[in-house]
Amino acid sequence: MSVSLLAQVDNVTPTADGLPGGDFIVEMLNWITWLALYGSLASLLIGAGLWGLGQLGGNAQGATRGKTLAIAGGIGAIVAGLSVTIVNTLFDQSGAGAG
């Protein structure tokens, strides 16, 4: 019973303060988010072009691939934009973020 009491963690407040390279890790995550957003934009634009060309050319398979790329680009942008909010909300709702 004493082992379970010693193993309990009372409060977790994650922060990069004091972490060697913490600022660099935060900067890397910002770069990854930037890459995800630009990748989503490229997918959306390329997909829209393929979709339109496929429709005009009577190429149903090309239009379907274009539509899939366009939708995936939109979903990717939503997920990339909301990623920090999603993680923070889930962390707060888990009870660990209650300070």
N, C-alpha and C positions, 0 to 999 in steps of 0.2 A: 504494500500500500504506500509506503514512503517513496518508492521508486516512481510511482505514478504522480505523486505530488511534486517531486523534483523535476519531472519531465515536462511539466506544464509550462506553457509560454503565456504570459499575461497580456502583453501588448506588443504588436508589431507595427512599426511606423517606418516603412521603407523610405530611404532617402539616399542620395548619392553623396551626401556630405561626408567627407573624410575618406571616401573610397578612392584608392589610387586609380587614376584614370577615369574617375566618375564623370567628369565633364566631357571627356572624349566619348564615353559610351552614350551619353545623352546626345551628343552631336552626331554620332553614327546612327542612332535611331531616327533623328531628324532627317538625315540623308536617305535612309531607307524609306521613310515616309514620302519624301520628295520623289524618289525613284518609283515608288508604287503609284503615286498620283500621275506622273508623266507616262508611265507604262499604261495606266488606265486610259489616259487621254489618247495615246497612240492606238490602243486597241479600239477605242470608240471611233476614232477618225478612220482608221483602216477598215474597220467593220462596216461603217456607214458607206464608205466608198464601194466595198465589195458587194454590199447589199443592193445598192443602187445600180451598179453595173450588172449584177446578176439578174435583177429584175428587168432591166432594159434589154439585156441580151437573151432573155428567155432561159437563163441558166439557173434552174431551181436549186441545185446543189450549192452553187456559188452564193446565191442569195441567202440560203439557209446558214451557210458558214459566216457570211457577213453579219447576219442578224445575231448569231451567237456571239461573235466577237464584240459587236456593239453593246449588247446586253451585258456581257461579261465586263466590259470596260466601265459601264455605269455602276455595276455592282462593286467592282474593285475600287472605284473612287469613293463610293459610300463607305465601304469597309475601312479603307485607308483613312478617310476623314474622321470616322467615328471610333477608330481603334483605341485611342487614349481614353475616350469617354467610356467605351465598353469595358476596358480593363479596370478603370477606376471604379465604375459602378459595381462591377462584379466583386471587386475587392471590398468595397464598402458594405455591400449586401451580405458578404460572407461573415461579417461580424468581426473580422480581424482588423478592419479599418476604424472600428469604433474607439475613439480615443477618449 
